[in-house]
Amino acid sequence: MQEYMRIILAFIVSAGIVMLIAPFFIPFLRRLKYGQVEREEGPHAHTAKEGTPAMGGIMFIISITAASLVFSIWNIALRYTLPAVIIMICCGLVGFVDDFLKVRHKRNLGLKAYQKVIAQFLLSLAAALFAYKYLGSEVWFASLNAKVDLGFWYIPLVMFTMIAIINSANLTDGLDGLASGVTLIYSIAMGVIFLYLAGAFGSGFANAPIMTAEADGMNSMAVFAFAVAGGCMGFLSKNSYPAKVFMGDTGSMALGGAMCAMVIYSRHIFLFLLMGCCIVASAVSVVLQVGSFKLRHGKRIFKMAPLHHHFELLGHPETKIVTGYMIVTALACLVALMLFM
């Protein structure tokens, strides 16, 4: 019961911190004139959002960090919760620099592409080496009840996965409440999976000397996952349509980093293709659009990429698109949870 109390409190406290500081932080951003700068090539309806305070992701980064560290199991936090929080913060810092440059120069162009790639490469390399040393090189498949030891190849797989998820999360942040809503559902599902894994370790899934530490580690990651969910819920109170604040790249990349940490620690890397299907769809739609434009001499597959903008230009309202994404994510996560039963 104590573990369930930890995750419930982590969720409530994380959501509560965001809702408590939002009435002060949003006006502060407005006074600093840290407003959204919309893309000229973006949907015409988004011009009305110009000037809406951005960098709101700082609020849930603070809340997730606080709730995760306070309610984690202290003797195991250094190996599990703290690295997860550090990954989230570091990814958020890259996004913060990108946001700051956009605001300073009053244009929708912050860090250059190669600068983002270098920063993400270094972050993913550090995370992959840490995981390789302390978690091993196994990838698990819940549906097959199987493990595959990738050896050294585990490192490039984790690096590719991290870079893909961070950028996909960044692309998903295009409509009011979209990225935070999808991440909310994903994080709750991951929290349940971590609780299941904690029980699996506690029932003899691993050998005796490691069993207790691994079980405690999974419980701590459940706390982290529910803290992320709580932060997203608190942020939705101000970010749902019509948004009073945007998370910016600061928030979207931080959420991408948080999801990366969950993927790595769960060891079920490929499960993200199912649970994060809407986030994956955003990235795939951009790849297909760019590929089609270059290979088919200017012909496009979608009216606009990422995919949610395509639906928007088809005439669907933002609220309907966001609700649809959340429903699809919830169904995908339920299917993923069934694989563990």
N, C-alpha and C positions, 0 to 999 in steps of 0.2 A: 504493500500500500504506500510505503514511503516513496518509492520510485514514481508512482502515479501522481503523488502529490507534488513532486519536484517538477514534472513536466507541465502539470496544470498551472502551477505558480509561475513557471517560466513563461508560459503563454500569456497569462493575465498581466504579469509585470511588464513584459515586453510591449504588449499592446497599450497598456496604461501609460508607460513612459512616453510613447509617441503622442498619444492623445493629450497628455499633460503639457508637453513642450511645444506642440504645434501652434497653439494660439500666440505664443511669444516668438517662435522661430520663423514662422511664415512672414509676419510683418518685418522682422529683422532682415530677411532676404529681400523683401520689397524695398526697404530703405537703402540697402546696398545696391539696388538695381540689378540683382542677379536674376534677370528674367529670361524666359525661354526665347531662343532665336530659331524661328521655323525655317525649314528648307524652302527655297524658292520653287523647287521642283516637286514639293510635297502637295498633298490634297489642298485645294483652294480653301476648303472650310476651316483648315487649321490656322489660317492667318489670324483668326479671331483669338487664338491662344497665345499670340505673340505678347511677350511681357509677363506672362504668368510665372511666378517665382519658381526657379529650378533649384537643383541641388538639394531637394527635400530628402533625398536618400540618406543624408547625414543623420536625420532623426532616427531612422530604424537601424542604422549601423550602431548608433549609441545604445539603443534599447536592446538590440540583440546581444551586443557585447556584454552589457551589464547583466541581463537575465541569464545568459549562458554561463558566465563565470560564477555568479552568485549561487546558482542552483545545481551546478555540476558536482560530481563527487571529487572532492579536492585532491585526494591521493592519486587520482588517475587523470586529472584535468590537463596536466602538462603534456601528456602524450596524445590526448584526444581532443578535448574541447578547445584548449588554447590554440593548437595549430589550425583548427577549423576556423576559429575567430580571426587568426592572423591572415589566413588565406583570403577571407572575406574583406578584411580591412585593406590589405594590399591591393586587391582588385579594385576596391572602392577608391583608393588613392589615385590609381591610374585614371579612373573615370573623373575624379575631382579635377585633376590637372587638365583633362580634356574639356570639362565644363568651364573651368576658370578661363581658359584661353578663348573659348567661344564668347563668354560674357564680356571679357576684356576688349576683344576686337569687334564685338557686335556682329558676329557672323556665325553661320552654322558650320564652322570648320575649326576644330581645336587641334589636337595632336595629329600629326601626319600619319599616314597608314604604316609606314615603316617604323615609326616611333612606337606605335601601339603594338606592332608585331614583336619588336625587341623586348618591350616591357613584359608582354604576355609570355614570351618565350622564356625569359629569365624566371618569372614567377612559377610557371608550370614546371620548369626544370627543377627548381628548389623543392616544390611540392612532391614531384615524382621521386626524387632522390630520398626525401624524408619517408615517403610511403614505402619505398623499396626496402629501406633499412629497418623500419619499425613494424611494418605490416606484412612484409613478405611480398612475393611476386605472384600470388594466386589470384585468379579471377573465378568467381563462383557463378553458377547457373542454377537458380532456384528451381525452375521447372524440371530440370534433369537431375537435381540433387547431386550435382557434380562440381568438381574443382579442376581447374587447369593451371598448372604452374608455367608461366611464360618466361621465367628467368629474366635475363637482361631486357628482353623485348617488352617487359611490363613498363619500363620507363618511357619509351616513346609512345606507347599506347595511352598512358596517363597524360602525357603532355598534349597529345593530339586531342584527347577528350576534353581536357581543361580549356584549351584555346577555342575549341568548337562550342562548348557550353557557354563560355563567357561572352563570345561574340553573338551567339544565338539569343541569349538573354537580352543583350543590348539591342538587337534588332526587334525583339518582341515588344520593347517599350515604345509603342507608337500610338496607343490610344489610352484614354483615361481609364485607369484601373486595370489595364490588361496584364502587364507584367506582374504587378503585385497580386492580382487575383489568381493568376495561374500558379505563381510561386506559393501562395497560401495553401492551395489544395495539394500541390506536390509535396510541400514540407510536412504537412500533417500525415500524408501517406508514408513518407520516409520515416517519420517519427514512430509510426506503428511498426514498420519493418525493423527499425532498430530495437524496439521492445521485443519483437519476436526473436531477433538474433541474440539478444541478451538471454532470453529463456533457453534458446538452443545451446548457447555456451554453458549455461548453468545446469543443463541436463546431460552434460557429457559430450557435447559436440566437439570439444577440443580436449587435449590431454590435461590432466589434473593441475599441474603447476601453472598453466596459462589460463585455465578455465575461468577462475574468479576475476582476474584482471580484465580479460576480454569481455566478460559479462558486464562488469562495471563500466568499461569503455563504451559498450553499446548503449547502456543506460544514459551515460553522459552525452552521447551523440543524439539520443532521443530528446534530451533536454535542449540541445542546440537546435534540433529540427523544429521543435515546438516554439522555441524562442523566435526563430525565423518566421514561422507562421503567425505568431502573435504580432511581431513587428509589421508584417504585411497587412494584417487586419487593422491595426491601429492606423497605418498609413492610408488604407482604403477609405477611412472616414473623411479624409481630406483630398484623396486622389480620385475617388469615383466621380463619374460624370455629373455636373461639369467640374473639372478638377480645380481646386484652389492652389495646388502646388504640384510640381512634377518632381519625380525622383532624379531626373537627369542621368547622365552616364555614371555619375557617382553612385547612384542607387542601383541601376540596372547591372553594372559590372560587379557591384558588391553582392547582389543576389546571385549573379552567375557564379561568383567565387564560393558563396555559401552552398549552392547546389553541387559544385565540384567537390567540396569537402564531404558532402553527404554521399556522393557517388563513390569516392575513393574509400571512405571508411566502411561503407556497406559491402564493398568488394564485388558488388553486382553492377559492374560498369555498363554492360550492354542493356541493362534494364531501363536505362534512361531513354533509350530509343522508343520505349513504350510509354513510360510515365511522363516523359517530357515531349510527347509527340507534337504538341502545338508549338513548343519552342523550337523543336527540330524543323517543323514545317516552315517557320519563318526564315530560317537559314537556307533550307533547301530551295525555297521559292526564289530567293535572291540569286543563288547559284544558277538555277535554271533560267532565270530572266537574263542575267548577264551572258550566260552561254548562248542562249538563243539570239540575243541581240548581236553578238559578235559573229556567230557561225551562220546565221540566217540573214545577214545583211540588214540589220535594223528591225527585224520582226520580233515582236514580243509575245510571250505566252500569257502574261497577266497584264491587266490594265496598269498595275503598279505593284512593285514589290517593296517590302515584304507582303505576304499573303493577306494580312488583315487590311492593308490599304486597297487591295484588289476588291475585297468584299465591300469596303467603304465606297469605292467608286461605282460599284454595282447598285448602290442606293440603300444599302443596309445601314441603319443607325449604329453609332458607336456602342450604345448600351447593348444592342442585340448581338453584335459581334463579340463583345467581351463576355457576355453571358454564354454564348455558344462555345467560346474557347474554354471557359471554366467548366462547362458541362462535359465537353469532350475529355478534358484533363481528368475530371473526377471519374468518368467511366474507365478511362485508361488505367488510372491508379487502382481502381477496384479490381480490374482484371489482373494487374500486377500483384495485388495482395492475394488474390486467389492462387497464384503460383506458389505462395508460401504455405498455404493451408494443407 
